[in-house]
């Protein structure tokens, strides 16, 4: 029970940590730090998708449901990106025209993207609780940690522009932090429906992997590769991938 609650809350805490940057940074997040975090988060998410989601899914149900789930996850996030603004770090290109402010659009985009990530943690926990092949509580915790690391820059790219627009530090922090509250909610919903989703676990694990890989390919890697310090982002990716791979193998 304690491990379950911890795994659900860790991604939200990562978002809150990123939003907390507003308390000790006067302006935007330094570009070098942004590149390091984006590269590191990308490596973590790719490794987590492979070792915490795709491989256990294949162990449970074989390659067909995993392939369908993976493509379904990509399609789902593609649909979301068609109906919501794209996620861009501080100073990045603006999303589509809207009556909403740019910061409001950004907060909406991050919040919607966070929901399937929370579901991914819930699916991993549900798989561990059901005793499914290849899934353990430690593996779910490792996945949760990986998502939390990826959430740090997301919290910052909401709180920092809010502060720059003249809002108080506390208001900027809470708006940024609360964009991640949908993650434990999404995870908890999956766990509550565990008995119903257990037969679909291979598909759901792969679906979660596809959703996370889409975020990496569409949002994180392009931003990490633009401008200066792209080589630092590449180093960050390598370190993040290696660290998450070790965590999954050792803890899983």
C-alpha positions in Angstrom: 0.0 0.0 0.0 2.8 2.4 0.9 4.7 1.6 -2.3 1.5 2.1 -4.3 0.8 5.6 -2.8 4.5 6.6 -3.2 4.6 5.4 -6.9 1.4 7.4 -7.6 2.7 10.6 -5.9 6.3 10.7 -7.2 5.5 12.1 -10.7 3.4 14.9 -9.1 6.3 15.7 -6.8 8.6 16.0 -9.8 6.2 18.6 -11.4 6.1 20.5 -8.1 9.9 20.4 -7.9 10.1 22.0 -11.4 7.5 24.6 -10.5 9.6 25.4 -7.4 12.3 26.8 -9.7 10.3 30.0 -9.6 11.5 30.7 -6.0 15.2 30.8 -6.8 15.4 31.9 -10.5 14.7 35.5 -11.4 13.9 34.9 -15.1 13.7 32.0 -17.5 15.4 28.6 -16.8 19.0 28.8 -18.1 19.3 27.3 -21.5 22.1 24.9 -20.5 20.0 23.6 -17.6 17.0 23.2 -19.8 19.0 21.2 -22.4 20.4 18.9 -19.7 17.0 18.2 -18.2 15.3 17.7 -21.6 18.1 15.3 -22.7 18.1 13.4 -19.4 14.3 13.2 -19.3 14.3 11.9 -22.9 16.7 9.1 -22.1 14.8 8.2 -18.9 11.5 8.0 -20.7 12.8 5.8 -23.6 14.5 3.4 -21.3 11.4 3.2 -19.0 9.1 2.6 -22.0 11.3 -0.4 -23.1 12.1 -2.1 -19.8 9.1 -1.1 -17.6 6.4 -1.3 -20.2 7.1 -3.0 -23.6 9.2 -6.0 -22.4 6.8 -6.9 -19.5 3.9 -6.5 -22.0 5.5 -9.0 -24.3 6.2 -11.4 -21.5 2.5 -11.3 -20.6 0.8 -11.3 -24.0 3.2 -11.6 -26.9 4.0 -9.2 -29.7 0.6 -8.7 -31.3 -1.2 -6.9 -28.5 2.0 -4.9 -27.6 2.3 -3.7 -31.2 -1.3 -2.7 -31.4 -1.1 -1.0 -28.0 2.1 0.9 -28.9 0.6 2.3 -32.1 -2.6 3.1 -30.2 -0.6 5.1 -27.7 1.1 7.1 -30.5 -2.3 7.7 -32.2 -3.9 8.8 -29.0 -1.3 11.5 -28.3 -1.3 12.5 -32.0 -5.1 13.2 -31.6 -4.5 15.2 -28.4 -1.9 17.3 -30.2 -4.4 18.1 -32.9 -7.0 19.4 -30.4 -4.7 21.1 -27.9 -1.6 23.4 -28.2 1.8 21.8 -28.4 4.1 21.7 -25.4 7.0 24.0 -25.8 9.6 25.0 -23.2 10.2 28.6 -22.1 10.9 30.8 -25.1 9.8 28.1 -27.6 7.5 28.6 -30.6 3.9 29.5 -29.8 1.1 27.0 -30.3 -1.9 27.6 -32.5 -3.9 30.8 -32.2 -6.4 30.9 -29.4 -8.4 33.2 -27.3 -6.6 31.7 -24.3 -3.4 33.3 -23.1 -0.2 31.5 -24.1 0.5 30.5 -20.5 -3.0 29.1 -20.1 -2.6 27.1 -23.3 0.7 25.8 -22.1 -0.7 24.8 -18.7 -3.6 23.0 -20.5 -1.2 21.2 -22.8 1.0 20.0 -20.0 -1.9 18.9 -17.9 -3.4 16.8 -20.7 -0.1 15.3 -21.5 0.4 14.3 -17.9 -2.8 12.2 -17.7 -1.5 9.3 -19.8 1.8 9.4 -17.9 -0.2 8.9 -14.7 -2.1 6.1 -16.3 1.2 4.5 -17.3 2.2 4.4 -13.6 -1.2 3.0 -12.7 -0.9 0.3 -15.3 2.5 -0.7 -14.0 1.2 -0.8 -10.4 -1.9 -2.8 -11.5 0.4 -5.3 -13.3 2.5 -5.7 -10.2 -0.5 -6.1 -7.9 -2.0 -8.7 -10.2 1.2 -10.7 -10.2 1.6 -10.4 -14.0 4.8 -11.7 -15.5 7.7 -9.3 -15.5 6.0 -6.6 -13.3 7.1 -5.8 -9.7 6.4 -3.0 -7.3 10.0 -2.0 -7.6 9.7 -1.8 -11.3 6.6 0.4 -11.1 8.5 2.6 -8.6 11.4 2.9 -11.1 9.0 3.9 -13.9 7.4 6.5 -11.5 10.8 7.9 -10.8 11.6 8.2 -14.5 8.4 10.1 -15.2 9.0 12.4 -12.2 12.4 13.3 -13.6 10.8 14.1 -16.9 8.2 16.3 -15.1 10.8 18.6 -13.6 11.2 20.8 -16.7 7.4 20.7 -17.4 6.7 22.3 -14.0 9.2 24.9 -14.6 8.0 25.9 -18.1 4.6 26.8 -16.6 5.7 28.6 -13.4 8.5 30.6 -14.9 6.4 32.4 -17.6 3.7 33.0 -15.1 6.2 34.8 -12.8 7.7 36.7 -15.8 4.1 37.9 -16.6 3.9 39.5 -13.2 2.2 36.9 -11.1 3.3 36.2 -7.5 5.9 33.4 -6.9 3.4 31.4 -4.9 0.6 31.7 -7.6 3.1 30.8 -10.3 4.3 27.8 -8.2 0.8 26.4 -7.5 -0.4 26.7 -11.1 2.7 24.9 -12.3 2.6 22.2 -9.6 -1.2 21.5 -10.0 -0.7 20.8 -13.7 0.7 17.5 -12.4 -2.2 16.6 -10.1 -3.9 14.6 -12.9 -1.1 12.0 -12.8 -1.9 10.4 -9.4 -5.6 10.8 -10.4 -5.1 8.9 -13.7 -3.0 6.2 -11.9 -5.5 5.7 -9.2 -8.4 5.3 -11.7 -6.5 2.5 -13.4 -5.7 0.8 -10.2 -9.4 1.0 -9.1 -10.4 -0.6 -12.4 -7.5 -3.2 -12.1 -9.8 -6.2 -12.2 -11.3 -5.0 -15.5 -8.0 -4.0 -17.1 -6.0 -7.1 -16.1 -6.9 -9.1 -19.2 -5.9 -6.0 -21.3 -2.6 -5.5 -19.4 -0.2 -6.2 -22.4 -2.1 -3.8 -24.6 -2.3 -1.1 -21.9 1.4 -1.3 -21.0 2.3 -0.9 -24.6 -0.3 1.9 -25.0 1.3 3.8 -22.1 4.8 3.2 -23.7 3.5 4.6 -27.1 2.1 7.7 -25.4 5.3 8.4 -23.5 7.5 7.8 -26.6 5.4 10.2 -28.6 6.0 12.9 -26.0 9.8 12.2 -26.3 9.9 12.2 -30.1 7.4 15.1 -30.6 8.3 17.4 -27.8 11.4 16.7 -25.8 14.0 15.6 -28.4 13.3 18.5 -30.9 13.5 21.1 -28.2 16.7 19.5 -26.8 18.3 19.6 -30.3 17.6 23.2 -31.1 20.1 26.0 -30.7 23.2 25.7 -28.6 24.2 23.0 -26.1 22.5 20.2 -28.2 25.6 18.0 -27.5 25.0 18.5 -23.8 21.4 17.3 -24.3 22.8 14.2 -26.1 25.1 13.4 -23.2 22.1 13.9 -20.9 20.1 11.5 -22.9 22.8 8.8 -22.7 23.1 9.3 -18.9 19.3 9.2 -18.4 18.9 6.1 -20.6 21.7 4.3 -18.8 20.5 5.2 -15.3 16.9 4.2 -16.0 18.0 0.9 -17.6 20.0 0.1 -14.5 17.1 1.1 -12.2 14.7 -1.1 -14.1 17.1 -4.1 -14.2 18.2 -3.8 -10.5 14.8 -2.7 -9.0 12.6 -4.7 -11.4 
